[in-house]
Amino acid sequence: MAKNEDPNELKKIVSHAKEYGYVFPSSEIYDGLSATYDYGQYGAELKQNIRQYWWKAMVQMNENIVGIDASIFMHPTTWKASGHVDAFNDPMIDNKDSKKRYRADVLIEEHVAKIDAKINKEIEKAAGKFGDSFDEAQFRATNPRVLQNQEKIDAINARFKEDIEKENFEDLKLLIEELEISDPVSGSKNWTEVRQFNLMFSTELGSLADGASKIYLRPETAQGIFVNYLNVQKTGRMKLPFGIAQTGKAFRNEIIARQFIFRMREFEQMEMQFFIKPGTELEWYEIWKNKRMNWHKSLGLGEENYRFHDHLNLAHYANAACDIEFNFPMGFKELEGIHSRTDFDLKAHEEYSGKKLQYFDNEMEQSYVPYVVETSVGLDRLFLAILATAYTEETLEDGSERTVLKLPVQLAPVKAAVLPLINKDGLPEKAREIMDDLKFSVNVQYDGKDAIGRRYRRQDAIGTPFCITVDHQTLEDGTVTIRERDSMEQRRVAASEVSSIIEKAVDLKPLLKQL
Ligand SMILES: Nc1ncnc2c1ncn2[C@@H]1O[C@H](COP(=O)(O)OP(=O)(O)OP(=O)(O)O)[C@@H](O)[C@H]1O
């Protein structure tokens, strides 16, 4: 069965992630907190390695991109200026019978997706019948059932778009009723009104006695970059075009947070804002679209698992936008957003702060507010994409089963495990000697418990690319076996060569060179 045809795929990944110290439900001893997760001993390492690869590709490899680390709390006016106080809302609706809450727009999108699936089924059927001579465009334009369903989709989308733009929530509810959308859990069609719900978390700064002021947990890291744009430009003597990158936590009170770490209320973003001359934004937008796609593909998760999705409904700040979607266990979904943000943010901050945020262009001998192209990827979603692709169940030649995480070698949390074949005759001491040498360059583990086969399986499940086994021959001729995770092949090499073999295999340089 192909991976994401298995309906239990995500469940298996969630349970593997928990069993092997990758991701735990947060505060589990208190029965957890919905949509919050903690990264365990291996998860934290994997996350750190992904973050580091992104940082190196963006900051270290680009002379004109620098990194910062802005705080989560920002002056509350920041969020007025950015539009988040007034416009960072999702329309929500409750089902009166099941008491479950949904995003009204998602209910409609899912309904549209069902109609679209019918169209695709017709197309697949016809393609199977006509083989190579099948012309999809022609079929779409002439088949009455496809035409009828496409008309339905267009009509729903047009009305839905207008309702969202004009915030006509009465009609949005009417639309849900007319389409006879029912609660996916209970089947009930007994809906409340649609209401706007702001996604920002707020808290208070200072004690109440001092007259505390309301502040927000940042819903995106981007604004920390915009408010620092001039600080960085001046102190770094940066010339356009240049970029500012940062990674860090963002918080959104998502109405429906689900699908494991795909949609959480606390998550981490890796963002880069690229400041450019007005009028060049669409050119840079295309460049960054391609650069980011190449970066994703360099991870080796399969080129067929990515696609672009252009936004037709643009956010208030954008004049072009798309997502890089990944084929997650639950289908193609957004992994990264690339947005041409115009000068919206910097202009708004100029207006609200009363401070000039202009750039003096020496060549043009004039000042202007730069335009911005943003690349924004969710670290947790990337983690899920990598984990889900790596998770493999195999039946071996001898009929036994193994579960192995075929993680990109460079990102694996533990790069090598050193295993004494038995726990006597000086083998543990020799194994420790090898480990003590390796630990200076890579994350390495010593494992002396259980039979060797079980130890190999344990390392496979963690995703360790190399197992170094120390046996009696090691004491005689100084060689060890090195077992490779994916092929399970073993070869004998001199113990003195182990560190250079592993360092070469985990080196990020070949990946960075492809970019
Ligand atoms: N609740 C979340 N949990 C985990 N990652 C998230 C969440 N919201 C956004 N991200 C990540 O941050 C990236 C950039 O944020 P952006 O504001 O463009 O997302 P978005 O378009 O609101 O996402 P979505 O449509 O899935 O809600 C997304 O591509 C995604 O990888």
Ligand as a Chemical Component Dictionary entry (heavy atoms), coordinates in Angstrom:
data_LIG
# 
_chem_comp.id                   LIG 
_chem_comp.type                 NON-POLYMER 
_chem_comp.pdbx_formal_charge   0 
_chem_comp.three_letter_code    LIG 
# 
loop_
_chem_comp_atom.comp_id 
_chem_comp_atom.atom_id 
_chem_comp_atom.alt_atom_id 
_chem_comp_atom.type_symbol 
_chem_comp_atom.charge 
_chem_comp_atom.model_Cartn_x 
_chem_comp_atom.model_Cartn_y 
_chem_comp_atom.model_Cartn_z 
_chem_comp_atom.pdbx_ordinal 
LIG N1  N1  N 0 -0.947 26.756 13.601 1  
LIG C1  C1  C 0 0.188  26.434 12.993 2  
LIG N2  N2  N 0 0.905  25.357 13.412 3  
LIG C2  C2  C 0 2.069  25.026 12.821 4  
LIG N3  N3  N 0 2.610  25.729 11.809 5  
LIG C3  C3  C 0 1.953  26.808 11.361 6  
LIG C4  C4  C 0 0.707  27.207 11.914 7  
LIG N4  N4  N 0 0.274  28.331 11.263 8  
LIG C5  C5  C 0 1.212  28.607 10.338 9  
LIG N5  N5  N 0 2.218  27.711 10.388 10 
LIG C6  C6  C 0 3.431  27.672 9.562  11 
LIG O1  O1  O 0 3.892  28.997 9.292  12 
LIG C7  C7  C 0 3.998  29.192 7.888  13 
LIG C8  C8  C 0 3.734  30.634 7.499  14 
LIG O2  O2  O 0 2.582  31.157 8.118  15 
LIG P1  P1  P 0 1.330  31.707 7.300  16 
LIG O3  O3  O 0 0.740  32.820 8.081  17 
LIG O4  O4  O 0 1.692  31.940 5.881  18 
LIG O5  O5  O 0 0.392  30.421 7.440  19 
LIG P2  P2  P 0 -1.126 30.299 7.078  20 
LIG O6  O6  O 0 -1.278 30.600 5.622  21 
LIG O7  O7  O 0 -1.946 31.027 8.057  22 
LIG O8  O8  O 0 -1.271 28.712 7.311  23 
LIG P3  P3  P 0 -2.642 27.918 7.275  24 
LIG O9  O9  O 0 -3.366 28.391 6.032  25 
LIG O10 O10 O 0 -2.254 26.463 7.241  26 
LIG O11 O11 O 0 -3.321 28.338 8.541  27 
LIG C9  C9  C 0 2.998  28.219 7.292  28 
LIG O12 O12 O 0 3.345  27.878 5.971  29 
LIG C10 C10 C 0 3.123  27.039 8.222  30 
LIG O13 O13 O 0 4.202  26.204 7.854  31 
# 
loop_
_chem_comp_bond.comp_id 
_chem_comp_bond.atom_id_1 
_chem_comp_bond.atom_id_2 
_chem_comp_bond.value_order 
_chem_comp_bond.pdbx_ordinal 
LIG N1  C1  SING 1  
LIG C1  N2  SING 2  
LIG C1  C4  DOUB 3  
LIG N2  C2  DOUB 4  
LIG C2  N3  SING 5  
LIG N3  C3  DOUB 6  
LIG C3  C4  SING 7  
LIG C3  N5  SING 8  
LIG C4  N4  SING 9  
LIG N4  C5  DOUB 10 
LIG C5  N5  SING 11 
LIG N5  C6  SING 12 
LIG C6  O1  SING 13 
LIG C6  C10 SING 14 
LIG O1  C7  SING 15 
LIG C7  C8  SING 16 
LIG C7  C9  SING 17 
LIG C8  O2  SING 18 
LIG O2  P1  SING 19 
LIG P1  O3  DOUB 20 
LIG P1  O4  SING 21 
LIG P1  O5  SING 22 
LIG O5  P2  SING 23 
LIG P2  O6  DOUB 24 
LIG P2  O7  SING 25 
LIG P2  O8  SING 26 
LIG O8  P3  SING 27 
LIG P3  O9  DOUB 28 
LIG P3  O10 SING 29 
LIG P3  O11 SING 30 
LIG C9  O12 SING 31 
LIG C9  C10 SING 32 
LIG C10 O13 SING 33 
# 
